[in-house]
Amino acid sequence: MIEHRLPENVARLLRLLAERLESYAEGDELAFDGLGPDLEEGIATTSDVELAALLLRGVAGAATAAPSADPSVEPAGRSLRVWSREERESLSPEAFGYLLDLKNRGELSPGQFERVMDQLAAAEERPVPLEAAREAASQVVLERGTGTVDGSFDTTH
């Protein structure tokens, strides 16, 4: 049997949310007031929050489809994006981690991140390998003239 363990930051975040929910259920109307600053103080990274949200949605049986949005509006800089099951399964774990790292380090803006995902959605190879994710991220960064992504792209084509 394979044992699955949550990353400690995600487990800590879920415990924090459970404590806040219990406090609210006990009548504390301000139970969630300090949650934002707690998250900003480094309790969890954006990836940890995304994973916690994904886990909660999975437990609740929530649909993974995102509400429709205006594609011309770029997401907020600190927006949290929950990946659909199809998106997670379409990328190799290395490619998934690479793109999250670029986003978390600020090398890809939320809008650029979405453009990379759009490019990778059209890729024929499944799961999309790390090299294809690097190439797509590099193309998106170069199309905006904003520099390089890890210096890991080839400009000969």
MARKOL-740845 format. One record per residue (C-alpha): residue number from 1; residue in one letter; x negated, y, z. Coordinates in nm, 3 decimals, decimal comma, always signed. Layout:
! MARKOL-740845
<atom i="NUM" aa="A" xx="X" yy="Y" zz="Z"/>
...
//
This chain:
! MARKOL-740845
<atom i="1" aa="M" xx="+0,000" yy="+0,000" zz="+0,000"/>
<atom i="2" aa="I" xx="-0,131" yy="+0,346" zz="-0,090"/>
<atom i="3" aa="E" xx="-0,115" yy="+0,596" zz="+0,190"/>
<atom i="4" aa="H" xx="-0,039" yy="+0,956" zz="+0,090"/>
<atom i="5" aa="R" xx="-0,154" yy="+1,234" zz="+0,317"/>
<atom i="6" aa="L" xx="-0,071" yy="+1,600" zz="+0,288"/>
<atom i="7" aa="P" xx="-0,353" yy="+1,851" zz="+0,284"/>
<atom i="8" aa="E" xx="-0,385" yy="+1,996" zz="+0,635"/>
<atom i="9" aa="N" xx="-0,290" yy="+2,349" zz="+0,523"/>
<atom i="10" aa="V" xx="+0,030" yy="+2,221" zz="+0,362"/>
<atom i="11" aa="A" xx="+0,117" yy="+2,015" zz="+0,672"/>
<atom i="12" aa="R" xx="+0,052" yy="+2,321" zz="+0,891"/>
<atom i="13" aa="L" xx="+0,274" yy="+2,535" zz="+0,668"/>
<atom i="14" aa="L" xx="+0,555" yy="+2,279" zz="+0,679"/>
<atom i="15" aa="R" xx="+0,528" yy="+2,262" zz="+1,061"/>
<atom i="16" aa="L" xx="+0,545" yy="+2,643" zz="+1,075"/>
<atom i="17" aa="L" xx="+0,857" yy="+2,644" zz="+0,857"/>
<atom i="18" aa="A" xx="+1,016" yy="+2,372" zz="+1,072"/>
<atom i="19" aa="E" xx="+0,946" yy="+2,573" zz="+1,389"/>
<atom i="20" aa="R" xx="+1,099" yy="+2,884" zz="+1,233"/>
<atom i="21" aa="L" xx="+1,406" yy="+2,689" zz="+1,121"/>
<atom i="22" aa="E" xx="+1,451" yy="+2,545" zz="+1,471"/>
<atom i="23" aa="S" xx="+1,418" yy="+2,890" zz="+1,625"/>
<atom i="24" aa="Y" xx="+1,677" yy="+3,025" zz="+1,384"/>
<atom i="25" aa="A" xx="+1,912" yy="+2,736" zz="+1,463"/>
<atom i="26" aa="E" xx="+1,872" yy="+2,818" zz="+1,833"/>
<atom i="27" aa="G" xx="+1,995" yy="+3,171" zz="+1,770"/>
<atom i="28" aa="D" xx="+1,675" yy="+3,366" zz="+1,697"/>
<atom i="29" aa="E" xx="+1,788" yy="+3,589" zz="+1,411"/>
<atom i="30" aa="L" xx="+1,435" yy="+3,724" zz="+1,367"/>
<atom i="31" aa="A" xx="+1,271" yy="+3,382" zz="+1,338"/>
<atom i="32" aa="F" xx="+1,150" yy="+3,446" zz="+0,982"/>
<atom i="33" aa="D" xx="+1,045" yy="+3,810" zz="+1,024"/>
<atom i="34" aa="G" xx="+0,674" yy="+3,739" zz="+1,076"/>
<atom i="35" aa="L" xx="+0,642" yy="+3,466" zz="+0,813"/>
<atom i="36" aa="G" xx="+0,506" yy="+3,690" zz="+0,535"/>
<atom i="37" aa="P" xx="+0,219" yy="+3,832" zz="+0,741"/>
<atom i="38" aa="D" xx="+0,140" yy="+3,484" zz="+0,876"/>
<atom i="39" aa="L" xx="+0,104" yy="+3,354" zz="+0,521"/>
<atom i="40" aa="E" xx="-0,111" yy="+3,650" zz="+0,419"/>
<atom i="41" aa="E" xx="-0,345" yy="+3,585" zz="+0,713"/>
<atom i="42" aa="G" xx="-0,468" yy="+3,269" zz="+0,547"/>
<atom i="43" aa="I" xx="-0,250" yy="+2,999" zz="+0,698"/>
<atom i="44" aa="A" xx="-0,210" yy="+2,863" zz="+0,346"/>
<atom i="45" aa="T" xx="-0,330" yy="+2,940" zz="-0,005"/>
<atom i="46" aa="T" xx="-0,095" yy="+3,008" zz="-0,294"/>
<atom i="47" aa="S" xx="-0,149" yy="+2,647" zz="-0,406"/>
<atom i="48" aa="D" xx="-0,055" yy="+2,524" zz="-0,058"/>
<atom i="49" aa="V" xx="+0,265" yy="+2,730" zz="-0,063"/>
<atom i="50" aa="E" xx="+0,348" yy="+2,601" zz="-0,413"/>
<atom i="51" aa="L" xx="+0,299" yy="+2,242" zz="-0,299"/>
<atom i="52" aa="A" xx="+0,508" yy="+2,295" zz="+0,016"/>
<atom i="53" aa="A" xx="+0,789" yy="+2,447" zz="-0,193"/>
<atom i="54" aa="L" xx="+0,767" yy="+2,157" zz="-0,436"/>
<atom i="55" aa="L" xx="+0,788" yy="+1,906" zz="-0,150"/>
<atom i="56" aa="L" xx="+1,088" yy="+2,081" zz="+0,003"/>
<atom i="57" aa="R" xx="+1,266" yy="+2,093" zz="-0,332"/>
<atom i="58" aa="G" xx="+1,192" yy="+1,724" zz="-0,384"/>
<atom i="59" aa="V" xx="+1,329" yy="+1,633" zz="-0,041"/>
<atom i="60" aa="A" xx="+1,638" yy="+1,841" zz="-0,108"/>
<atom i="61" aa="G" xx="+1,684" yy="+1,686" zz="-0,452"/>
<atom i="62" aa="A" xx="+1,680" yy="+2,030" zz="-0,613"/>
<atom i="63" aa="A" xx="+1,661" yy="+2,060" zz="-0,988"/>
<atom i="64" aa="T" xx="+1,322" yy="+2,158" zz="-1,124"/>
<atom i="65" aa="A" xx="+1,456" yy="+2,381" zz="-1,399"/>
<atom i="66" aa="A" xx="+1,365" yy="+2,743" zz="-1,348"/>
<atom i="67" aa="P" xx="+1,625" yy="+3,014" zz="-1,394"/>
<atom i="68" aa="S" xx="+1,604" yy="+3,192" zz="-1,725"/>
<atom i="69" aa="A" xx="+1,395" yy="+3,505" zz="-1,719"/>
<atom i="70" aa="D" xx="+1,295" yy="+3,778" zz="-1,959"/>
<atom i="71" aa="P" xx="+0,970" yy="+3,647" zz="-2,114"/>
<atom i="72" aa="S" xx="+0,854" yy="+4,001" zz="-2,193"/>
<atom i="73" aa="V" xx="+0,827" yy="+4,081" zz="-1,821"/>
<atom i="74" aa="E" xx="+0,503" yy="+3,960" zz="-1,661"/>
<atom i="75" aa="P" xx="+0,544" yy="+3,790" zz="-1,322"/>
<atom i="76" aa="A" xx="+0,431" yy="+3,977" zz="-1,012"/>
<atom i="77" aa="G" xx="+0,064" yy="+3,941" zz="-0,917"/>
<atom i="78" aa="R" xx="+0,137" yy="+3,741" zz="-0,601"/>
<atom i="79" aa="S" xx="+0,430" yy="+3,548" zz="-0,744"/>
<atom i="80" aa="L" xx="+0,462" yy="+3,184" zz="-0,650"/>
<atom i="81" aa="R" xx="+0,532" yy="+2,945" zz="-0,931"/>
<atom i="82" aa="V" xx="+0,660" yy="+2,595" zz="-0,874"/>
<atom i="83" aa="W" xx="+0,558" yy="+2,360" zz="-1,151"/>
<atom i="84" aa="S" xx="+0,824" yy="+2,137" zz="-1,300"/>
<atom i="85" aa="R" xx="+0,772" yy="+1,762" zz="-1,285"/>
<atom i="86" aa="E" xx="+0,722" yy="+1,756" zz="-1,661"/>
<atom i="87" aa="E" xx="+0,449" yy="+2,021" zz="-1,643"/>
<atom i="88" aa="R" xx="+0,265" yy="+1,839" zz="-1,363"/>
<atom i="89" aa="E" xx="+0,279" yy="+1,510" zz="-1,551"/>
<atom i="90" aa="S" xx="+0,168" yy="+1,667" zz="-1,879"/>
<atom i="91" aa="L" xx="-0,171" yy="+1,777" zz="-1,739"/>
<atom i="92" aa="S" xx="-0,454" yy="+1,566" zz="-1,606"/>
<atom i="93" aa="P" xx="-0,527" yy="+1,629" zz="-1,237"/>
<atom i="94" aa="E" xx="-0,853" yy="+1,801" zz="-1,336"/>
<atom i="95" aa="A" xx="-0,674" yy="+2,036" zz="-1,577"/>
<atom i="96" aa="F" xx="-0,403" yy="+2,108" zz="-1,320"/>
<atom i="97" aa="G" xx="-0,661" yy="+2,193" zz="-1,053"/>
<atom i="98" aa="Y" xx="-0,869" yy="+2,401" zz="-1,293"/>
<atom i="99" aa="L" xx="-0,575" yy="+2,621" zz="-1,394"/>
<atom i="100" aa="L" xx="-0,461" yy="+2,669" zz="-1,034"/>
<atom i="101" aa="D" xx="-0,814" yy="+2,766" zz="-0,937"/>
<atom i="102" aa="L" xx="-0,834" yy="+3,025" zz="-1,217"/>
<atom i="103" aa="K" xx="-0,501" yy="+3,169" zz="-1,111"/>
<atom i="104" aa="N" xx="-0,592" yy="+3,176" zz="-0,741"/>
<atom i="105" aa="R" xx="-0,925" yy="+3,348" zz="-0,812"/>
<atom i="106" aa="G" xx="-0,748" yy="+3,610" zz="-1,022"/>
<atom i="107" aa="E" xx="-0,923" yy="+3,513" zz="-1,346"/>
<atom i="108" aa="L" xx="-0,583" yy="+3,451" zz="-1,504"/>
<atom i="109" aa="S" xx="-0,298" yy="+3,693" zz="-1,439"/>
<atom i="110" aa="P" xx="+0,045" yy="+3,537" zz="-1,389"/>
<atom i="111" aa="G" xx="+0,137" yy="+3,634" zz="-1,747"/>
<atom i="112" aa="Q" xx="-0,183" yy="+3,484" zz="-1,887"/>
<atom i="113" aa="F" xx="-0,120" yy="+3,170" zz="-1,683"/>
<atom i="114" aa="E" xx="+0,223" yy="+3,135" zz="-1,845"/>
<atom i="115" aa="R" xx="+0,073" yy="+3,182" zz="-2,192"/>
<atom i="116" aa="V" xx="-0,182" yy="+2,907" zz="-2,119"/>
<atom i="117" aa="M" xx="+0,100" yy="+2,678" zz="-2,009"/>
<atom i="118" aa="D" xx="+0,293" yy="+2,757" zz="-2,327"/>
<atom i="119" aa="Q" xx="-0,011" yy="+2,666" zz="-2,539"/>
<atom i="120" aa="L" xx="-0,067" yy="+2,342" zz="-2,348"/>
<atom i="121" aa="A" xx="+0,299" yy="+2,244" zz="-2,381"/>
<atom i="122" aa="A" xx="+0,237" yy="+2,211" zz="-2,755"/>
<atom i="123" aa="A" xx="-0,070" yy="+1,989" zz="-2,710"/>
<atom i="124" aa="E" xx="-0,037" yy="+1,640" zz="-2,857"/>
<atom i="125" aa="E" xx="-0,260" yy="+1,459" zz="-2,607"/>
<atom i="126" aa="R" xx="-0,095" yy="+1,362" zz="-2,277"/>
<atom i="127" aa="P" xx="-0,201" yy="+1,413" zz="-2,014"/>
<atom i="128" aa="V" xx="-0,379" yy="+1,725" zz="-2,133"/>
<atom i="129" aa="P" xx="-0,751" yy="+1,689" zz="-2,053"/>
<atom i="130" aa="L" xx="-0,962" yy="+1,945" zz="-1,868"/>
<atom i="131" aa="E" xx="-1,144" yy="+2,053" zz="-2,185"/>
<atom i="132" aa="A" xx="-0,814" yy="+2,146" zz="-2,356"/>
<atom i="133" aa="A" xx="-0,709" yy="+2,350" zz="-2,050"/>
<atom i="134" aa="R" xx="-1,045" yy="+2,533" zz="-2,056"/>
<atom i="135" aa="E" xx="-1,007" yy="+2,610" zz="-2,425"/>
<atom i="136" aa="A" xx="-0,649" yy="+2,737" zz="-2,388"/>
<atom i="137" aa="A" xx="-0,742" yy="+2,957" zz="-2,090"/>
<atom i="138" aa="S" xx="-1,039" yy="+3,098" zz="-2,281"/>
<atom i="139" aa="Q" xx="-0,825" yy="+3,178" zz="-2,584"/>
<atom i="140" aa="V" xx="-0,568" yy="+3,358" zz="-2,373"/>
<atom i="141" aa="V" xx="-0,834" yy="+3,563" zz="-2,192"/>
<atom i="142" aa="L" xx="-1,007" yy="+3,652" zz="-2,519"/>
<atom i="143" aa="E" xx="-0,683" yy="+3,755" zz="-2,693"/>
<atom i="144" aa="R" xx="-0,643" yy="+4,027" zz="-2,430"/>
<atom i="145" aa="G" xx="-1,010" yy="+4,124" zz="-2,439"/>
<atom i="146" aa="T" xx="-1,047" yy="+4,081" zz="-2,064"/>
<atom i="147" aa="G" xx="-1,371" yy="+3,885" zz="-2,055"/>
<atom i="148" aa="T" xx="-1,450" yy="+3,522" zz="-1,994"/>
<atom i="149" aa="V" xx="-1,321" yy="+3,234" zz="-1,791"/>
<atom i="150" aa="D" xx="-1,615" yy="+3,068" zz="-1,613"/>
<atom i="151" aa="G" xx="-1,823" yy="+3,128" zz="-1,925"/>
<atom i="152" aa="S" xx="-1,691" yy="+2,790" zz="-2,040"/>
<atom i="153" aa="F" xx="-1,567" yy="+2,861" zz="-2,389"/>
<atom i="154" aa="D" xx="-1,702" yy="+2,833" zz="-2,737"/>
<atom i="155" aa="T" xx="-1,668" yy="+3,142" zz="-2,956"/>
<atom i="156" aa="T" xx="-1,789" yy="+2,979" zz="-3,279"/>
<atom i="157" aa="H" xx="-1,444" yy="+2,902" zz="-3,419"/>
//
